[in-house]
Amino acid sequence: MRITRMACVGACSLGMVGALTAEARVVCKAGPGMPALRPEPRGCYAVVTSEACLASNGWREAAQALCKKYAAEIITYPEGKPGEMLPRLRATMPTYVCFLGWPEMCGRKFVVAAHRLMRQLDDDPYGDALWGIVTGYDAADALRQARLDEPLVIRRGATSMGSGLLKRLDSGFASDENRVTDFWTKDAGKTSVMHTAVSPDAARSLAEAFNTRPVDVFYTSGHATERDWQIAYNKPGGAFRHGDGTLFAQSTDGSRYPIWSPSTKVYLPAGNCLIGHIDGRDCMATAWLHSGGVGQMFGYTVVTFYGYMGWGTAMLFEDGRLSLSEAFFLNNQALLHQLATRYPEALAAMPEAFDSRDAAGLARGVAKGDRDALGLLWDRDTVAFYGDPAWTAAYPCESPVFGYRLEEEGGLWTLHVTVFREGGVRDPKWGVRPFAVVLPERVPAVREVTCDGLEAAVVTDRFALVPMPKDVRQGATVTVTFRGGQ
């Protein structure tokens, strides 16, 4: 039996757990109140950067910090040719890949290339490593992300979508994109959420709250670009903007309120267009990484109309069983599974421009008028993930939808999945989501996969994905077995 050291985070404990004993048969498990075990990053982490970036002051220190934290390998490539390090990545097969780079290097083309590169480490159509881009307005932002060590447990938060989120958090604040004069706060130790009428909009209240109330997570929707995020949806309501790497809020009366919120947080602009696109050193994403205290975030580098990657990642993250980077990775694998099972001919499509003409061409050609095919292709490679992919930010694992137990003996792996919530993870747009888990170690040469569910499971060397029926019931169980090893 192979024994692996793993890291854990959740409601009960944080930090490292020791190696499992030789007698232990359970490799990992998770359930209510039980944090999921995660792969130990040390020795299976690669820092990928250009030769020029590694040679520059500040950025070199960020690479060194990651190497020290994870015993990572540095893989360099000539400027503008990231594809040249593919043979090295295939040889090492890291669990985590961190792309370290100047913001000018990290635009849409780089994000698209990173997605595609991470599917090329072996022969299956799925992703082969959890990855993220460490960058920022300046090198100090990258170094701060690289030095993050203690897991972030989500207990304080903010949102632009009403007060609902505050009910599950210890403290936080909220605006409402549909009601511009509403603002809510919740203080630590209180159960009540306080409502305030603000005028002319929530811009000042949001700025003051960020400057005085530490939060662990921030959610936004509505209209956005690389230059701004509009607080209200389709109506005047103020905006967040940036200048010289610093965020500020601007009210509809023209007043400006600077934002400096250094507490470490994750940012989920799940419904925003373009806010994840770094089109230069000074943009919304780099401002959040600089003055917003963001340690990890994802974001669309294109106009979003379908939302599978944005809202799907947020949904998986909120369950509490997965970290943000795991939710991003596994949601992308679920998207690829949708393409592979429903539109296999679309897997080979590699759009480049992602503008309106490209969308029209995809709709007529590969998608053949099918909105789902078009939306899945549009989302597949265009959402960026910023931050160290092995750093853990997660909600407490208090009442997850699924529990699981993974066992291994003599090369035979057995995954037991139990449904704790009626209907599973259900979304009105995409139906029931599958169960998915990152395997605690790389399992090479996966074969002989069996599943007692209604649909075939997908098992790669990195993850297992188990489709769920539309009428999945609380208490239902699924067992998947597979063999691994040469």
C-alpha positions, 0 to 999 in steps of 0.5 A: 500500500502506498502511503502519502503525506497530506494537508488538511483544512476545514472546521476541525483542524488546520495545517499538516497531518502526519504520514498515515501508518502502514496499517491504515487502509483508508487513504482519504475521506471527507464528510460533515465536520471532517476536512478533506485531505489534500495532496502534500505540495512538497516535491510535486510543485513546479514554478514555470517562468520566463528566463527574463522574469526569473532574472529580475529583482523581486520576481526572482525572490517570489520564485525562491519563496515558492521553491522554499515553501514547496521544495519546488522545481523551477522550469524556465522558458525563453521569452514569449515561448512558454510551450517550450517547457512542455517536455520538462513538465511531462517528465516531472508531472507535477500536481501543481503548476505556478506560472510566475510572470510580469502582468504584461505577460499574463493577458488572455492569450497566456491564460488560454495557452495555460489551460491548453498546456495543462491538458497536454501532459498526457494523452487524455483530454482532461487537465493534468495539474492544478495551476495558477498565475502569480503576478501583480501590479509589482513584484511585491504582490507576487512575493506576498502571494508566494509567502502565503502559508496558513490556510484561509478559512472563510468566516467573514465575507462581502457580496454585491448580491444582497444579504443572503451570504451574511447569514452563513458567515460570522461577519461581513457586509453586502450591497445589492446590484438591483437596489442601489440604496440598500446596504447590510452589515453583520458584526462578529458575535451577532446573529442579526443582519443590520440594514441601512439606507444609503445615498446616492448609492453604496459606493462610499459604504463599500469603500469604508467597509473594505477599509475597516472590516477585514473579510475573507471572501468577496463576490460580485456580479453585474457589468465589468471591464478591465477598467471598472466594476459597476456596483449596480446592474443596468442602472446608475449605482457607482463603480469600483475603478483603479489607478496606479494599482490602487482601487477606489470607489466612485459614486454617481455624484462623482465622489471618490473613495480610496480603498486599501484592504490589506487583509488576505482574501479571495475574490470571486467575480463569478458573473463579471465580464473581462475583470480577470483580463490583465491587459496591462500592468494597471487594471482591475485584476492587478489592483485587487492583487495590490490594494485589495489584499487578494491572495487568490481570484478567478475571472473571465478574460472575455465577455461572459454570457454562459457562466459555467466556469464562473458560477460553477466554480463558486457553487463548488467552493461554497459547499466547503469540501473543496478549496478555491483552487480545487473548485476551479480545477474540478469545475473545469474538468466537469466542463470538459466532461460535458464536452467529451460526452455531449459534443466530442467533436468540439474537443478539438476546437481551439478558438483564438480571438474570442471576440464577437466574430469568433463567437459567431463563427463558433456558433455556426460551425463547431457548435452548429447552433447549440447554445450549450456547445458554444457556451462550454467552448467559450468558457473552457479556456478563458477564465484565469486563476490567479494565486498560488494553486497549492495555497488553501482557501476554503469554507468550513466543511460543515455540511457538504453535499457529498461525503467520500472515502478512498481506499487503496490496497495492492494497486486497487483503489475503491472510492465510496461516495455518499449523497448527504443532500437531496438532489445533490449539487443542483443548478437550474441552468446546468442540472445536477453537477457530478461529484469530483475529487482531486486524488491525494497522489498521482495514480499512473496507468489508470485502468479497469474502472467500474462504477455502480452508478447510472453513468460511467465514472471518469478517473484520470491520474489526477482526479475522479469524477462521478456523474449523478442522476437527475433524481439523486436522493439523500443517502444514495451511495456510489462505489467506483473501483479502479487499478493504477500503477505500472 
